[in-house]
Amino acid sequence: MKPVSQCRTEFGLHLRSLRDRQHLTLRQLDELSGAPYSMISCLEHGDRAVGGDVAANLATALGLCGEERETFLLMAAATRRKDRLVGYARTLAPELVNFVPRVLARFGVNLEAVDACEVRLQVDRERPEMLPKLPAAFDQVSKAVAGEQVGDFLIIDAGGKRLVCALLVVPTT
């Protein structure tokens, strides 16, 4: 994962290129977005984080829409130490947002050392080497459900249904 300082620098360069593309001065973008030109200058130089409302106002002022707007807003979120989440995740219960990091930390994963993550929907097709290791992980979850072993479970009440989530942590190397 990139450090926040690098994310701020990249966002600043991106903001500057978008402003240049629109042939806007700092003061013109100030007038269109409502963000003070001195703040915009600090953002472009990577000197500070950009808040969600300011980022949305800048995106609107720059005429960004669709995927380009979403990319801009995600880049802005990455500049904030405590708000590096996808838009909808900002409204989720803290338990949902913190479940995976908590389980990984308990398993001994140094969260600061995480370089990359990817979502795989078809493990059997995309990562067949993982399949032999899954039964042991499922066995650990079964033991935790039976109270024979400690395990973390997230209980979710949603739409009249109760769901139980467990995270399988299966080292593959």
C-alpha positions as CSV (number, residue, x, y, z in Angstrom):
1,M,0.0,0.0,0.0
2,K,1.3,3.4,-0.9
3,P,2.2,5.8,1.9
4,V,-0.1,8.7,2.4
5,S,2.6,11.2,1.4
6,Q,2.9,9.5,-2.0
7,C,-0.9,9.5,-2.4
8,R,-1.0,13.2,-1.7
9,T,1.7,13.9,-4.2
10,E,0.0,11.8,-6.9
11,F,-3.4,13.4,-6.2
12,G,-1.8,16.9,-6.4
13,L,-0.2,16.2,-9.8
14,H,-3.5,14.8,-11.0
15,L,-5.5,17.8,-9.7
16,R,-3.0,20.1,-11.4
17,S,-3.3,18.3,-14.7
18,L,-7.1,18.4,-14.6
19,R,-7.0,22.1,-13.8
20,D,-4.5,22.7,-16.6
21,R,-6.7,20.7,-19.0
22,Q,-9.6,23.0,-18.2
23,H,-7.3,26.1,-18.6
24,L,-8.2,27.3,-15.1
25,T,-6.2,29.4,-12.8
26,L,-6.1,28.6,-9.0
27,R,-8.4,31.6,-8.4
28,Q,-10.9,30.4,-11.1
29,L,-11.0,27.0,-9.6
30,D,-11.5,28.7,-6.2
31,E,-14.5,30.5,-7.5
32,L,-16.0,27.4,-9.2
33,S,-15.4,25.0,-6.3
34,G,-15.6,27.2,-3.2
35,A,-12.2,25.9,-2.0
36,P,-9.8,28.7,-1.2
37,Y,-7.0,29.0,-3.9
38,S,-4.4,28.7,-1.1
39,M,-5.8,25.3,-0.2
40,I,-5.9,24.2,-3.8
41,S,-2.3,25.2,-4.1
42,C,-1.4,23.1,-1.0
43,L,-3.3,20.1,-2.5
44,E,-1.5,20.4,-5.8
45,H,1.9,20.4,-4.0
46,G,0.9,17.4,-2.0
47,D,1.2,19.3,1.3
48,R,-2.2,18.3,2.7
49,A,-5.1,15.9,2.6
50,V,-8.3,16.8,0.9
51,G,-11.6,16.3,2.6
52,G,-14.5,14.5,1.1
53,D,-16.7,17.5,0.6
54,V,-13.9,19.6,-0.9
55,A,-12.9,16.7,-3.2
56,A,-16.6,16.5,-4.4
57,N,-16.8,20.2,-5.0
58,L,-13.5,20.2,-6.9
59,A,-14.7,17.3,-9.0
60,T,-17.9,19.1,-9.9
61,A,-16.0,22.3,-10.7
62,L,-13.7,20.4,-13.0
63,G,-16.7,18.8,-14.7
64,L,-15.7,15.3,-13.8
65,C,-18.4,12.6,-14.1
66,G,-18.6,8.8,-14.2
67,E,-15.5,6.8,-13.8
68,E,-13.2,9.8,-14.0
69,R,-15.1,11.4,-11.0
70,E,-14.9,8.1,-9.0
71,T,-11.2,7.8,-9.6
72,F,-10.7,11.4,-8.5
73,L,-12.7,10.9,-5.3
74,L,-10.8,7.6,-4.5
75,M,-7.5,9.3,-5.1
76,A,-8.7,12.1,-2.7
77,A,-9.7,9.6,-0.1
78,A,-6.3,8.0,-0.2
79,T,-4.8,11.3,0.9
80,R,-6.5,11.0,4.3
81,R,-4.9,8.8,6.8
82,K,-8.2,7.7,8.4
83,D,-10.5,7.8,5.4
84,R,-8.9,5.5,2.7
85,L,-12.3,3.8,2.0
86,V,-14.5,3.4,-1.0
87,G,-17.4,5.8,-0.8
88,Y,-20.1,3.4,0.4
89,A,-17.8,2.0,3.1
90,R,-17.8,5.4,4.8
91,T,-21.5,4.7,5.9
92,L,-20.9,1.1,7.1
93,A,-20.9,0.1,10.7
94,P,-17.4,0.2,12.2
95,E,-17.6,-3.6,12.9
96,L,-17.9,-4.3,9.1
97,V,-15.0,-2.0,8.2
98,N,-12.7,-3.3,11.0
99,F,-13.5,-7.0,10.9
100,V,-10.9,-8.1,8.3
101,P,-8.1,-6.0,9.7
102,R,-8.8,-7.2,13.3
103,V,-8.7,-10.9,12.2
104,L,-5.6,-10.4,10.2
105,A,-3.8,-8.7,13.0
106,R,-4.8,-11.5,15.4
107,F,-3.5,-14.0,12.9
108,G,-0.2,-12.1,13.1
109,V,-0.3,-10.2,9.8
110,N,1.5,-6.8,10.0
111,L,-1.1,-4.6,8.4
112,E,1.6,-1.9,7.7
113,A,3.5,-4.5,5.6
114,V,0.6,-5.3,3.3
115,D,1.8,-4.5,-0.2
116,A,-1.2,-5.5,-2.3
117,C,-4.6,-7.2,-2.1
118,E,-6.8,-8.7,-4.7
119,V,-10.3,-10.2,-4.7
120,R,-10.6,-13.6,-6.3
121,L,-14.0,-15.0,-7.0
122,Q,-13.1,-18.4,-8.4
123,V,-10.2,-19.7,-6.3
124,D,-10.4,-23.2,-7.9
125,R,-9.9,-21.7,-11.3
126,E,-7.6,-18.8,-10.6
127,R,-5.5,-20.2,-7.8
128,P,-5.7,-24.0,-7.7
129,E,-2.7,-24.3,-5.5
130,M,-4.8,-23.0,-2.6
131,L,-7.4,-25.8,-2.7
132,P,-5.5,-28.4,-0.7
133,K,-5.1,-25.9,2.1
134,L,-8.7,-24.9,2.4
135,P,-10.1,-28.0,4.3
136,A,-7.7,-27.3,7.2
137,A,-8.9,-23.7,7.4
138,F,-12.6,-24.8,7.3
139,D,-11.8,-27.3,10.1
140,Q,-10.5,-24.4,12.2
141,V,-13.7,-22.5,11.6
142,S,-15.7,-25.6,12.6
143,K,-13.8,-26.0,15.8
144,A,-14.3,-22.3,16.6
145,V,-18.1,-22.7,16.0
146,A,-18.1,-25.7,18.3
147,G,-16.2,-23.7,21.0
148,E,-13.1,-25.9,20.8
149,Q,-10.9,-23.1,19.5
150,V,-10.9,-19.3,19.6
151,G,-12.3,-17.7,16.5
152,D,-13.6,-14.3,15.3
153,F,-17.1,-14.1,13.9
154,L,-19.0,-11.1,12.7
155,I,-22.7,-11.3,13.4
156,I,-24.7,-9.1,11.0
157,D,-28.4,-8.2,11.4
158,A,-29.7,-7.0,8.0
159,G,-33.2,-6.9,6.6
160,G,-34.6,-9.3,9.2
161,K,-31.9,-11.8,8.6
162,R,-29.0,-12.8,10.8
163,L,-25.8,-13.6,9.1
164,V,-22.5,-15.0,10.5
165,C,-19.2,-14.2,8.8
166,A,-15.9,-15.9,9.4
167,L,-12.7,-15.0,7.7
168,L,-10.5,-17.9,6.6
169,V,-6.8,-17.0,6.7
170,V,-4.9,-19.6,4.6
171,P,-1.2,-19.0,4.0
172,T,-0.3,-20.2,0.5
173,T,3.4,-19.9,0.7
